[in-house]
């Protein structure tokens, strides 16, 4: 049986200790409670603090859980609820639109695909749950950048790789696309990420009216577009799906 990594076990025990009991604990309290030398406890705390999992009160020197740990926990809950609420609506969207449907969330300067419904035909397809998509060129990414300030900051700072001749890489061009997304309530990607592929996506909001994800349709340009633009009925279907998921998450009318 493989051995556990002792330093990780100690860090986990430290986080559990800070999660219960008093709000803040001093170095001596933490070391004593876990049976560690002060130097060992301080080294682990320093690493956790550097990663944002622990914060130190500058006045008292005591430690408490950090915002990064709380953010990760909230994200875990949000993503699982988002997927659960979206299952029925994304299946309906794939059937009505005749194309593959993707549900994405912000993750590490990109879009993480957390749910994928295959195109409803007999063609061979590969499940892309867990795949990453760029923010600057995909419909899902533009939506997140338009409605999530954190995603927008990531978009500005991230490297904007050219995938096709139509990929927007200059910041001014990307910002115009983000502004257009906010104005119309949806985003499109017509051969900006993959040659011959087009997509349309809309934002999903939670009960706090925060954008927690984006849902969209992706398919061959000749099926998704007419006259170089995404077909209006697909835009409407995607927006209806996004509204339905948002309502199930407790968002008010919009």
Buried (B, 14 or more C-beta within 10 A) or exposed (E): EEEEEEEEEBBEBBBEBBEEEEEBBBBEBBBEBBEBEEEBBBBBBEEBBEEBBBBBEEEEEBBBBBEBBEEEEEBEEBBEBBBEBBEEBBBBBBEBBBBBBBBBBBBEBBBBBBBBBBBBEEEEEEEBEEBEBBBBBBBBBBBBBBBBEEBBEBBBEBEBEEBBEEBBEEEEEBBEBBEBBBEEBBBBBBBBBBEEBBBBBBBBBBEEEBBBBBBBBBBEBEBBBEEEEBBEEBBEBBBBBBBBBBBBBEBEEE
